[in-house]
Amino acid sequence: MKITSVEQVPLENVTMPGAAGCAYRVALSAKDGAPNFAMRFFEVNPGGNTPLHNHPYEHEIYVMEGAGTVWRDGREVAIKPGDVLFIPADEKHQFKNTGSSTFKFMCLIPAQFQKC
């Protein structure tokens, strides 16, 4: 069993082309013995965004703090704390911070796709 504060997990910048003001923490992954899922926490600064991208795996999102949008079917849809999202494999998506404070969300992906 692993118990830790997410704040103790190092914050790493998102380096994919198109990302701006975005960082994440890998709280749980295969290196912690989690065979099925990796748990990641993203922080997007005001005016920042993740890149518009897709990948061959699903992920689940829980919005924790702040105001933002997700790009879906060619348009931006507002999302807020308490919202949950399911993004199927290969669906294009992008998160943007539309507020004045840090936009934070938790993201779960299949463990085999988390690099660290």
C-alpha positions in Angstrom: 0.0 0.0 0.0 1.2 3.5 -0.8 0.0 6.5 1.0 1.3 10.0 0.2 0.2 13.6 -0.2 -0.2 14.5 -3.9 1.7 17.7 -3.0 4.8 15.6 -2.3 4.8 14.2 -5.9 7.1 16.3 -8.2 5.4 18.6 -10.6 6.6 18.3 -14.2 5.9 20.6 -17.1 3.9 19.2 -20.0 6.4 19.4 -22.9 4.2 18.2 -25.8 4.1 20.8 -28.6 1.1 23.1 -28.2 1.0 22.9 -24.4 1.2 26.2 -22.5 1.3 26.8 -18.7 0.5 23.2 -18.0 2.2 20.8 -15.5 1.3 17.4 -14.0 2.1 15.0 -11.2 2.2 11.2 -11.6 0.8 10.2 -8.2 0.4 6.4 -8.9 1.6 4.2 -11.7 3.1 0.8 -12.4 6.3 1.8 -10.5 4.1 1.9 -7.4 2.7 -1.5 -8.1 -0.5 -0.3 -9.7 -1.0 -2.8 -12.6 -4.1 -1.3 -14.2 -4.2 2.4 -13.9 -2.0 5.5 -13.6 -3.3 8.4 -11.6 -2.2 11.9 -12.7 -3.0 15.4 -11.5 -2.8 18.3 -13.9 -2.5 22.0 -13.1 -3.1 24.5 -15.9 -2.3 28.2 -15.2 -4.7 31.0 -16.1 -4.6 31.3 -19.9 -2.8 28.0 -20.3 -3.8 24.8 -22.1 -2.9 21.2 -22.8 -2.2 20.5 -26.5 -5.0 19.5 -28.8 -4.2 15.8 -29.2 -5.5 12.2 -29.3 -4.0 8.9 -28.3 -4.8 5.2 -28.5 -6.2 4.8 -24.9 -9.1 6.0 -22.9 -9.0 8.3 -19.9 -11.2 9.4 -17.2 -11.1 13.0 -15.8 -12.4 14.5 -12.5 -12.3 18.3 -12.4 -11.1 19.5 -8.9 -10.6 23.3 -9.0 -11.0 26.3 -11.3 -12.8 27.0 -14.5 -12.0 25.5 -17.9 -13.1 24.1 -21.2 -12.6 20.8 -23.0 -12.4 20.7 -26.8 -15.1 18.2 -27.9 -16.4 17.6 -31.4 -14.9 20.8 -32.8 -16.0 23.1 -30.1 -15.1 24.1 -26.5 -17.4 23.0 -23.7 -17.3 24.6 -20.3 -16.4 22.3 -17.4 -16.3 23.0 -13.6 -15.3 21.4 -10.3 -17.2 18.2 -9.7 -17.6 17.3 -13.4 -16.4 13.9 -14.6 -15.4 13.1 -18.2 -14.8 9.9 -20.1 -12.6 10.5 -23.2 -12.6 7.4 -25.5 -9.4 6.2 -27.2 -8.4 8.3 -30.3 -10.8 11.1 -29.5 -9.2 14.6 -30.0 -9.3 16.7 -26.9 -7.8 19.8 -25.2 -8.2 21.4 -21.9 -8.0 25.2 -21.4 -8.0 27.3 -18.2 -10.7 30.0 -18.7 -10.5 31.4 -15.1 -8.2 33.5 -13.0 -6.9 30.7 -10.8 -5.2 27.4 -11.4 -7.4 24.8 -13.2 -6.8 21.4 -11.6 -8.0 18.0 -12.7 -7.3 14.3 -12.0 -6.7 12.0 -15.0 -6.7 8.2 -15.0 -5.1 6.3 -17.9 -4.2 2.6 -18.4 -0.9 1.9 -16.5 0.9 0.6 -19.6 0.7 4.0 -21.3 2.3 6.0 -18.4 6.0 6.4 -19.1 7.2 6.8 -15.5 
